[in-house]
């Protein structure tokens, strides 16, 4: 399969051949016109109509000579465009347990989750495009909000995600059908109303299996991103294919490859896949994750994989293959983002999550992910469910109102780095934000 880089190079070479051809034609035209205009000079040495050379040379040019066309100047090839860097940020599971909802509940009966995420706004709103991993559906309109084990969030969860800066979300998870099809449909309707993109669930089989497209533009450069989401199972523990009309199943790699290929044929420059896979609380990957990731990397159709479901961070690695043949990054699990999980209920790593940041470079027709780094978030479950950038807590002093001790923070950080290392760790805020993001409607 021809890589994106090969296709871009072919277009660039075709443009250069066209420029050289035009330059050659222009040069030939200049020479021909020059010879035509100089014909009288050469005729001056000849005897014409019986006259003498002097008489022939004395013939004056007529006014017709002034009507000859002026030769076109040789065209100068346009310089290659300067590369423009964009940032894509994603984060772990948005999982509003009962305590999260309680802390979001306002005096007037509405909900507001923005204060919990506010300290991470710079990483979300500051990115050129930001995609969340929405673990749960909304409660159907007119029905009660619920939490674990059968989730049904209030509509304000969606409006809060939009307000803090997310542009869209993956929606295919094991909880997608917790409140049945009405809850799933309600989730998508509200996301459409506020302008959030969504991938992985749908109201029709076509919407369910399709990629969500985004147009991203800044500084005179632009690219099209396609986001795909799918899940290996759901909580009824039956064949996920039974619900494939509304929930995108992840059984083998080929259907995802086919959707990614179709997205590229439709104009996608970058394809992001968010699988809901793996084993809860496992810090290492399982065999299915590795098998699927290797097949997707080898296909050349996927640019980056950013996974969810395990509720703990799992390794961020670069596999052979990828869209350009230079490798494909995969974050097997981003861990948790908004949740009530920590070492008191579950596992010390559930209190943290990685926020991967992909650098997307646009250079003319060539668009590629050149690197993926990560920063870390941490939740204070007893301090209002506030999310913090981990590096700020490590540097101190601790902010007012936090209930975490410095030792607890350090222990959580050590648990993260035991999984992820620090080679790709980057605490800087996205420096390239400000792009205009358009969520492309599936209605055309």
LINJOQUI-V757256 format. One record per residue. N is the residue number from 1. RES is the residue in three letters. PSI is psi in degrees with one decimal (none if undefined). NEAR is the number of other ideal C-beta (glycine too) atoms within 8 Angstrom. D_CENTER is the distance of its C-alpha to the mean C-alpha in Angstrom with 2 decimals. Layout:
{{N;RES;PSI;NEAR;D_CENTER} {N;RES;PSI;NEAR;D_CENTER}}
This chain:
{{1;UNK;132.9;3;22.51} {2;UNK;129.9;4;21.76} {3;UNK;163.3;10;18.66} {4;UNK;-38.6;12;16.20} {5;UNK;-40.6;10;17.99} {6;UNK;-41.2;8;21.33} {7;UNK;-42.4;10;20.54} {8;UNK;-40.1;12;19.51} {9;UNK;-40.1;9;22.67} {10;UNK;-41.2;8;24.79} {11;UNK;-40.7;9;23.81} {12;UNK;-43.6;12;24.56} {13;UNK;-36.7;8;27.87} {14;UNK;-41.4;8;28.79} {15;UNK;-41.5;8;28.40} {16;UNK;-39.5;9;30.57} {17;UNK;-39.1;8;33.16} {18;UNK;-40.6;8;33.36} {19;UNK;-44.1;10;33.89} {20;UNK;-40.1;8;36.60} {21;UNK;-44.7;8;38.27} {22;UNK;-39.2;9;38.46} {23;UNK;-40.1;11;39.86} {24;UNK;-42.1;8;42.50} {25;UNK;-43.4;8;43.56} {26;UNK;-41.9;13;43.93} {27;UNK;-43.3;9;46.03} {28;UNK;-37.4;8;48.28} {29;UNK;-42.0;10;48.78} {30;UNK;-45.3;11;49.88} {31;UNK;-44.6;8;52.41} {32;UNK;-43.2;8;53.83} {33;UNK;-38.7;11;54.34} {34;UNK;-42.4;9;55.93} {35;UNK;-38.9;8;58.40} {36;UNK;-42.1;8;59.29} {37;UNK;-26.1;8;60.00} {38;UNK;9.4;8;62.15} {39;UNK;-33.9;8;64.39} {40;UNK;-30.7;8;67.28} {41;UNK;-44.8;6;67.46} {42;UNK;-33.2;8;68.08} {43;UNK;-20.1;9;70.52} {44;UNK;-20.9;9;72.65} {45;UNK;2.3;5;74.26} {46;UNK;156.3;8;75.43} {47;UNK;118.6;7;78.53} {48;UNK;132.0;7;77.48} {49;UNK;38.6;3;79.99} {50;UNK;-2.3;4;82.99} {51;UNK;170.2;7;82.07} {52;UNK;161.7;6;82.16} {53;UNK;-35.0;9;79.14} {54;UNK;-41.2;6;79.78} {55;UNK;-41.1;8;79.78} {56;UNK;-39.6;13;76.60} {57;UNK;-22.4;7;74.91} {58;UNK;-5.0;6;76.15} {59;UNK;127.5;7;74.36} {60;UNK;146.2;4;71.98} {61;UNK;146.4;5;68.44} {62;UNK;172.6;5;68.10} {63;UNK;-19.0;5;65.65} {64;UNK;-28.6;6;63.68} {65;UNK;-29.6;8;62.20} {66;UNK;-11.2;5;60.37} {67;UNK;-0.2;5;58.52} {68;UNK;144.7;9;56.72} {69;UNK;144.3;4;52.86} {70;UNK;129.3;4;51.17} {71;UNK;141.2;9;48.99} {72;UNK;140.0;7;45.22} {73;UNK;151.0;5;43.72} {74;UNK;131.2;8;41.62} {75;UNK;135.8;8;37.88} {76;UNK;124.9;4;35.91} {77;UNK;138.6;7;32.58} {78;UNK;140.8;4;29.61} {79;UNK;152.4;4;27.96} {80;UNK;142.1;7;24.56} {81;UNK;148.5;7;21.82} {82;UNK;143.0;5;20.78} {83;UNK;144.2;7;17.34} {84;UNK;128.9;11;14.91} {85;UNK;136.0;9;12.50} {86;UNK;159.9;16;9.32} {87;UNK;136.7;15;7.91} {88;UNK;124.5;17;5.01} {89;UNK;139.4;15;7.54} {90;UNK;166.1;13;8.50} {91;UNK;174.2;12;12.21} {92;UNK;-164.1;15;14.98} {93;UNK;132.5;16;17.08} {94;UNK;106.4;14;18.27} {95;UNK;81.8;15;21.83} {96;UNK;91.2;14;24.45} {97;UNK;175.0;11;27.73} {98;UNK;-39.5;8;31.01} {99;UNK;-35.0;9;31.34} {100;UNK;-46.7;16;27.92} {101;UNK;-38.9;14;29.02} {102;UNK;-41.9;7;32.40} {103;UNK;-22.1;9;31.05} {104;UNK;-15.1;15;28.91} {105;UNK;130.1;8;31.98} {106;UNK;167.2;8;33.58} {107;UNK;-28.8;3;37.28} {108;UNK;6.8;4;36.91} {109;UNK;-5.5;5;35.35} {110;UNK;175.7;8;31.76} {111;UNK;147.2;12;28.86} {112;UNK;112.2;9;26.65} {113;UNK;-3.6;14;24.02} {114;UNK;-45.7;9;22.77} {115;UNK;-28.9;8;25.39} {116;UNK;-31.4;13;24.19} {117;UNK;-5.2;13;20.70} {118;UNK;-38.2;8;22.02} {119;UNK;-9.4;9;22.34} {120;UNK;9.5;14;18.62} {121;UNK;-39.0;11;17.80} {122;UNK;-30.5;8;17.30} {123;UNK;-25.4;13;14.33} {124;UNK;-64.4;14;12.73} {125;UNK;-28.4;9;14.03} {126;UNK;-13.2;10;14.02} {127;UNK;156.7;14;10.31} {128;UNK;-39.2;14;8.93} {129;UNK;135.7;14;6.41} {130;UNK;129.9;12;7.42} {131;UNK;131.8;17;7.50} {132;UNK;170.1;13;10.94} {133;UNK;95.5;18;12.97} {134;UNK;106.5;12;15.89} {135;UNK;-28.6;10;18.77} {136;UNK;158.1;14;21.46} {137;UNK;171.4;16;22.60} {138;UNK;155.9;15;24.61} {139;UNK;141.5;14;28.35} {140;UNK;149.9;11;29.71} {141;UNK;130.6;5;31.08} {142;UNK;-4.4;3;34.46} {143;UNK;164.2;7;34.14} {144;UNK;144.4;5;34.14} {145;UNK;143.6;9;31.22} {146;UNK;163.9;9;31.19} {147;UNK;-156.5;9;29.71} {148;UNK;138.6;6;30.14} {149;UNK;-8.2;4;30.96} {150;UNK;102.1;7;30.18} {151;UNK;146.9;15;27.49} {152;UNK;95.0;15;27.42} {153;UNK;160.7;12;25.81} {154;UNK;159.3;10;26.90} {155;UNK;-26.5;9;24.97} {156;UNK;-16.8;11;24.66} {157;UNK;-42.2;15;22.05} {158;UNK;-45.6;13;19.62} {159;UNK;-33.8;10;20.91} {160;UNK;-40.7;14;20.67} {161;UNK;-41.4;14;16.99} {162;UNK;-43.9;10;16.47} {163;UNK;-34.5;7;18.96} {164;UNK;-11.7;13;17.49} {165;UNK;-0.1;10;14.21} {166;UNK;141.6;12;11.76} {167;UNK;-20.9;11;10.10} {168;UNK;176.2;14;10.06} {169;UNK;151.2;15;10.98} {170;UNK;136.3;16;11.72} {171;UNK;1.1;15;15.45} {172;UNK;107.4;15;17.02} {173;UNK;174.9;17;19.29} {174;UNK;-14.5;9;22.95} {175;UNK;1.2;11;23.75} {176;UNK;-32.5;15;22.26} {177;UNK;20.7;15;25.83} {178;UNK;-36.4;13;27.70} {179;UNK;29.4;16;29.04} {180;UNK;-173.7;8;29.31} {181;UNK;-37.4;7;27.95} {182;UNK;-39.6;8;28.94} {183;UNK;-40.7;15;26.70} {184;UNK;-45.7;15;23.72} {185;UNK;-41.4;9;24.43} {186;UNK;-39.9;15;25.00} {187;UNK;-47.6;15;21.61} {188;UNK;-37.2;13;19.87} {189;UNK;-44.6;8;22.44} {190;UNK;-38.4;12;21.90} {191;UNK;-41.3;14;18.10} {192;UNK;-41.0;9;18.84} {193;UNK;-38.9;6;21.53} {194;UNK;-7.9;9;19.54} {195;UNK;24.1;6;16.52} {196;UNK;132.4;14;13.94} {197;UNK;163.1;13;11.85} {198;UNK;146.1;15;12.68} {199;UNK;135.7;16;12.43} {200;UNK;-22.5;17;15.24} {201;UNK;161.7;14;18.32} {202;UNK;165.2;13;20.17} {203;UNK;-11.3;6;23.46} {204;UNK;159.2;7;24.07} {205;UNK;-34.9;8;23.49} {206;UNK;-43.9;8;21.46} {207;UNK;-40.4;9;19.04} {208;UNK;-44.7;14;18.90} {209;UNK;-9.4;10;17.96} {210;UNK;163.1;10;15.57} {211;UNK;149.0;13;11.81} {212;UNK;125.7;14;10.49} {213;UNK;143.8;14;9.50} {214;UNK;135.7;16;8.19} {215;UNK;125.0;9;9.90} {216;UNK;126.1;15;9.07} {217;UNK;136.4;8;12.37} {218;UNK;143.7;13;14.32} {219;UNK;38.1;4;17.48} {220;UNK;1.3;4;18.15} {221;UNK;155.6;10;15.01} {222;UNK;161.0;8;12.21} {223;UNK;161.5;11;9.64} {224;UNK;125.5;12;8.61} {225;UNK;135.3;14;5.44} {226;UNK;128.6;16;7.14} {227;UNK;127.4;15;6.97} {228;UNK;141.3;17;10.29} {229;UNK;144.0;15;12.48} {230;UNK;160.9;14;16.09} {231;UNK;145.5;19;18.94} {232;UNK;-17.4;11;21.86} {233;UNK;172.6;7;24.38} {234;UNK;176.8;12;25.41} {235;UNK;0.0;9;28.31} {236;UNK;-6.6;5;31.01} {237;UNK;42.8;4;31.00} {238;UNK;175.6;5;31.49} {239;UNK;121.4;4;29.80} {240;UNK;-18.0;14;26.28} {241;UNK;-19.5;7;27.02} {242;UNK;-20.9;6;29.52} {243;UNK;23.8;10;26.89} {244;UNK;-14.9;12;24.50} {245;UNK;-24.2;8;25.08} {246;UNK;-14.5;12;23.23} {247;UNK;116.7;16;21.35} {248;UNK;116.3;15;19.28} {249;UNK;147.1;12;21.21} {250;UNK;94.5;13;20.18} {251;UNK;-47.6;7;23.46} {252;UNK;168.3;5;22.79} {253;UNK;-28.4;10;19.95} {254;UNK;-44.1;7;21.14} {255;UNK;-35.7;11;20.04} {256;UNK;-41.2;13;16.38} {257;UNK;-42.0;13;16.91} {258;UNK;-43.0;8;18.57} {259;UNK;-41.5;12;15.87} {260;UNK;-42.3;17;13.28} {261;UNK;-43.5;10;16.05} {262;UNK;-37.0;9;16.79} {263;UNK;-40.6;13;13.28} {264;UNK;-40.8;12;13.68} {265;UNK;-29.1;6;17.18} {266;UNK;0.7;8;16.06} {267;UNK;4.4;7;14.09} {268;UNK;132.6;13;10.51} {269;UNK;-31.4;9;9.71} {270;UNK;134.5;14;6.69} {271;UNK;120.4;15;7.07} {272;UNK;132.6;17;5.85} {273;UNK;129.6;14;9.20} {274;UNK;97.4;18;10.62} {275;UNK;143.0;14;14.38} {276;UNK;103.8;17;17.13} {277;UNK;-180.0;12;19.66} {278;UNK;-171.2;14;22.21} {279;UNK;133.5;6;25.19} {280;UNK;132.1;7;25.41} {281;UNK;3.7;11;26.40} {282;UNK;127.6;11;26.30} {283;UNK;-12.3;10;25.07} {284;UNK;158.3;6;25.02} {285;UNK;158.7;9;23.28} {286;UNK;175.6;9;25.37} {287;UNK;-37.8;5;26.24} {288;UNK;-41.2;9;24.13} {289;UNK;-47.7;13;20.89} {290;UNK;-39.5;9;21.89} {291;UNK;-47.9;9;23.08} {292;UNK;-43.9;13;20.02} {293;UNK;-41.5;12;17.67} {294;UNK;-41.8;10;20.10} {295;UNK;-40.2;11;20.36} {296;UNK;-39.3;15;16.65} {297;UNK;-42.4;14;16.47} {298;UNK;-24.7;8;19.67} {299;UNK;-26.1;12;18.51} {300;UNK;9.3;10;16.35} {301;UNK;-14.9;10;14.01} {302;UNK;136.1;17;11.22} {303;UNK;-38.6;11;9.12} {304;UNK;145.4;15;8.60} {305;UNK;128.2;15;10.29} {306;UNK;101.1;14;10.18} {307;UNK;163.4;17;13.50} {308;UNK;179.0;16;15.80} {309;UNK;-35.2;13;19.47} {310;UNK;-19.4;15;21.61} {311;UNK;2.0;16;21.76} {312;UNK;151.4;15;22.15} {313;UNK;142.7;14;19.87} {314;UNK;166.9;15;20.05} {315;UNK;146.5;9;19.60} {316;UNK;115.0;12;16.59} {317;UNK;162.6;7;17.63} {318;UNK;119.8;7;16.96} {319;UNK;159.1;12;18.41} {320;UNK;151.8;7;20.07} {321;UNK;-134.0;11;18.58} {322;UNK;170.2;13;15.00} {323;UNK;-28.4;13;14.01} {324;UNK;2.3;8;16.10} {325;UNK;4.1;8;18.67} {326;UNK;10.3;5;17.98} {327;UNK;159.3;9;16.72} {328;UNK;126.1;15;13.74} {329;UNK;141.2;15;12.78} {330;UNK;124.1;14;13.30} {331;UNK;103.5;15;13.80} {332;UNK;-36.9;14;16.41} {333;UNK;132.6;14;16.66} {334;UNK;-6.6;17;15.23} {335;UNK;-151.6;16;18.61} {336;UNK;152.1;15;19.45} {337;UNK;-84.6;16;18.27} {338;UNK;111.1;14;20.77} {339;UNK;178.6;14;23.83} {340;UNK;21.9;12;27.52} {341;UNK;139.4;14;27.47} {342;UNK;-165.8;11;28.98} {343;UNK;-16.2;9;31.81} {344;UNK;-26.5;5;34.40} {345;UNK;-29.6;7;33.19} {346;UNK;-79.1;9;31.18} {347;UNK;137.8;9;29.98} {348;UNK;-31.2;9;29.49} {349;UNK;-13.4;14;25.87} {350;UNK;-14.8;16;24.98} {351;UNK;-2.8;12;25.37} {352;UNK;164.7;18;22.37} {353;UNK;153.4;13;18.69} {354;UNK;143.5;16;16.21} {355;UNK;93.2;16;13.16} {356;UNK;144.5;15;10.94} {357;UNK;116.3;15;9.38} {358;UNK;132.8;14;7.62} {359;UNK;120.5;12;9.28} {360;UNK;120.4;15;8.19} {361;UNK;125.6;13;11.61} {362;UNK;120.4;14;12.75} {363;UNK;94.5;10;16.44} {364;UNK;-124.2;8;18.05} {365;UNK;-8.1;7;16.97} {366;UNK;124.6;12;15.38} {367;UNK;128.3;12;11.63} {368;UNK;147.2;12;10.81} {369;UNK;119.6;14;9.29} {370;UNK;-18.6;6;12.57} {371;UNK;155.3;8;12.55} {372;UNK;122.5;14;11.44} {373;UNK;-179.8;10;13.76} {374;UNK;149.4;14;14.64} {375;UNK;172.2;14;16.77} {376;UNK;140.5;14;18.95} {377;UNK;154.0;16;19.91} {378;UNK;139.8;14;23.36} {379;UNK;142.6;16;25.15} {380;UNK;94.0;12;28.77} {381;UNK;-28.8;11;29.89} {382;UNK;-2.4;4;33.37} {383;UNK;41.5;10;32.39} {384;UNK;14.6;8;30.77} {385;UNK;24.7;14;27.55} {386;UNK;134.9;12;26.20} {387;UNK;137.7;12;23.06} {388;UNK;147.9;14;23.47} {389;UNK;127.1;13;21.71} {390;UNK;-40.0;15;23.77} {391;UNK;-29.7;9;24.60} {392;UNK;-37.3;8;26.29} {393;UNK;-38.8;13;28.45} {394;UNK;-35.8;9;29.40} {395;UNK;-29.0;5;30.43} {396;UNK;175.5;6;32.46} {397;UNK;159.3;3;34.39} {398;UNK;140.8;7;33.21} {399;UNK;157.6;6;32.47} {400;UNK;137.9;3;35.05} {401;UNK;-12.8;7;34.90} {402;UNK;142.9;11;33.03} {403;UNK;-6.6;6;34.92} {404;UNK;138.9;11;33.41} {405;UNK;161.3;5;35.71} {406;UNK;-35.4;8;34.78} {407;UNK;-40.1;6;35.78} {408;UNK;-40.0;8;33.56} {409;UNK;-45.7;13;30.56} {410;UNK;-41.7;9;31.48} {411;UNK;-41.3;9;31.99} {412;UNK;-41.1;15;28.53} {413;UNK;-42.6;12;27.01} {414;UNK;-36.8;8;29.15} {415;UNK;-38.0;11;28.01} {416;UNK;-49.2;14;24.32} {417;UNK;-22.6;10;25.08} {418;UNK;-27.3;7;27.31} {419;UNK;-46.1;12;24.28} {420;UNK;-17.1;13;21.61} {421;UNK;-166.0;7;23.87} {422;UNK;6.4;6;22.95} {423;UNK;-38.1;4;21.95} {424;UNK;13.0;11;18.23} {425;UNK;132.5;12;19.13} {426;UNK;116.1;8;18.21} {427;UNK;-5.5;6;19.57} {428;UNK;149.4;5;18.81} {429;UNK;150.9;6;17.02} {430;UNK;128.7;13;13.98} {431;UNK;1.0;6;16.02} {432;UNK;17.6;10;13.81} {433;UNK;174.2;10;13.07} {434;UNK;7.6;5;14.47} {435;UNK;153.5;11;12.23} {436;UNK;122.0;6;13.17} {437;UNK;125.0;10;10.67} {438;UNK;120.5;8;12.33} {439;UNK;117.9;12;11.93} {440;UNK;122.9;9;13.52} {441;UNK;140.2;5;16.58} {442;UNK;-10.0;8;17.52} {443;UNK;-2.1;3;21.02} {444;UNK;none;3;20.43}}
